[in-house]
Structure formats: structure tokens, C-alpha cells
Amino acid sequence: MKKLSILMTLIMGLSLTSGAMAHPEHDEAPTPRFTLDMVNKKDGATIYVTSRGEKVPTIGATGKLLLVRGKAKQEVTLRSAGNNAMETSTPTKMIPGVRARATITFSDQNVVTEDFVVK
């Protein structure tokens, strides 16, 4: 009876532990969380990029800003403009109520997209 009780304890103990173990070759870096903030200017817009409150460098990044006014669409190129900023490369009228979608591709090929409504 004592052997049966020990055997049952071992079986229960093994069933409660997980057989999965972490292997470094399967660990992936966490996906960065980017936040885009758009600031309207009289001749375009500037988009600021942060990740968890820290500025994200935009040097080497490329981007596009798609503006949708009803059925009309306009695509404007974004260029790097300092530490963590991307700005419209050509003068663009930012009309309140227009929907905008910013797509930024960083030099490491991470892509972030965010939708805005122009205020």
C-alpha cells in the first residue's frame, strides 16, 4: 500500500508540472509598440513616432500619408524630419474631417500604420 501511495504521489506530481521548457533559439524579440501622433500645420502635417513613451528615430524611414475626402484620394510622401518626426514632403492642405492613413517603413523594415481624422 505504501508503494502505491508513493507511486500515485509521483504520478500526480509529474502531471502538475509542465513539460514545456523555453529554448533560446525559439525566443523572439518582442514586437515594438509604436504610437503615431499627427500634428497639422498650415502647409501639411508632421507625424511623431514614439514607442512606450520613448522617441523612435526616423532616420532612414520612408512613408506615405493617404488622405481621403469623400471619393477623392490623395497620397503624399512622408520624409524624415528630425529625431522622431516624419513630415509631408509637399505642401498639403489638411482639411478638418478628412480621413488620413499614415504608413511608415523603418530602416529595419518594421512597418507601422495608423489612421487619423484631421482636426
C-alpha positions in Angstrom: 0.0 0.0 0.0 2.9 2.4 0.8 4.4 1.7 -2.6 1.1 2.5 -4.3 0.8 5.8 -2.4 4.3 6.8 -3.4 3.6 5.9 -7.0 0.4 7.9 -7.0 2.2 10.9 -5.5 4.9 10.8 -8.2 2.3 10.5 -11.0 0.3 13.4 -9.6 3.5 15.5 -9.2 4.5 14.8 -12.8 1.1 15.6 -14.1 1.1 19.0 -12.4 4.4 20.1 -13.9 4.7 21.5 -17.4 6.9 19.6 -19.8 7.5 22.7 -21.9 10.8 24.4 -21.5 12.0 27.6 -23.1 14.7 27.3 -25.7 16.7 30.4 -26.6 16.6 29.5 -30.3 12.8 29.9 -30.2 12.7 33.1 -28.3 11.8 36.1 -30.4 12.3 39.7 -29.6 9.0 41.4 -28.5 7.2 43.3 -31.2 7.7 47.0 -30.7 4.6 49.1 -30.0 4.6 52.3 -31.9 2.4 55.3 -31.4 1.9 57.9 -34.1 0.7 61.4 -33.4 -0.2 63.7 -36.2 0.1 67.5 -35.9 -1.5 69.6 -38.6 0.4 72.6 -39.9 -0.8 75.2 -42.4 1.1 73.5 -45.3 1.0 69.8 -44.3 1.4 67.6 -41.3 4.1 66.2 -39.1 3.8 62.7 -37.6 5.7 62.0 -34.4 6.7 58.4 -33.6 7.1 57.0 -30.1 7.3 53.6 -28.5 6.3 53.2 -24.9 6.9 56.9 -24.3 10.4 57.0 -25.9 11.2 58.8 -29.2 11.8 56.4 -32.1 14.4 57.6 -34.6 13.0 58.1 -38.1 16.3 58.5 -39.9 16.2 56.2 -42.9 12.5 55.7 -42.7 10.1 56.2 -45.6 6.4 56.8 -45.5 3.1 57.8 -47.1 0.1 59.7 -45.9 -3.1 58.8 -47.7 -5.8 61.5 -47.4 -9.4 60.5 -48.2 -12.0 63.2 -48.9 -15.3 61.5 -49.8 -14.4 59.6 -53.0 -11.2 61.7 -53.7 -7.9 60.2 -52.5 -4.5 61.9 -52.3 -1.3 60.2 -51.4 1.6 62.3 -50.1 5.1 61.1 -49.4 6.4 61.4 -45.8 10.1 62.2 -45.2 12.2 62.1 -42.1 12.2 65.4 -40.2 14.4 65.1 -37.2 14.6 62.8 -34.2 11.2 61.1 -34.3 9.3 63.0 -36.9 8.0 62.4 -40.4 6.6 65.3 -42.4 4.8 65.7 -45.7 7.2 66.3 -48.5 5.0 68.6 -50.5 2.6 71.4 -49.3 -0.7 69.7 -48.5 -4.0 71.3 -47.3 -5.2 69.5 -44.2 -9.0 70.0 -44.2 -10.8 69.1 -40.9 -12.9 65.9 -41.2 -10.6 64.3 -43.8 -9.5 60.8 -43.0 -5.8 60.1 -43.1 -3.8 56.9 -43.0 -0.1 57.1 -42.3 2.2 54.2 -43.2 5.8 54.3 -42.1 8.5 51.8 -43.0 11.6 52.0 -40.8 15.1 51.2 -42.0 14.9 47.7 -40.2 11.8 47.0 -42.4 9.3 47.3 -39.5 6.1 48.9 -40.8 3.6 50.8 -38.7 0.2 52.1 -39.9 -2.2 54.3 -38.1 -5.5 56.0 -39.1 -6.4 59.6 -38.2 -9.2 62.1 -38.7 -7.9 65.6 -39.5 -9.0 68.2 -36.8 
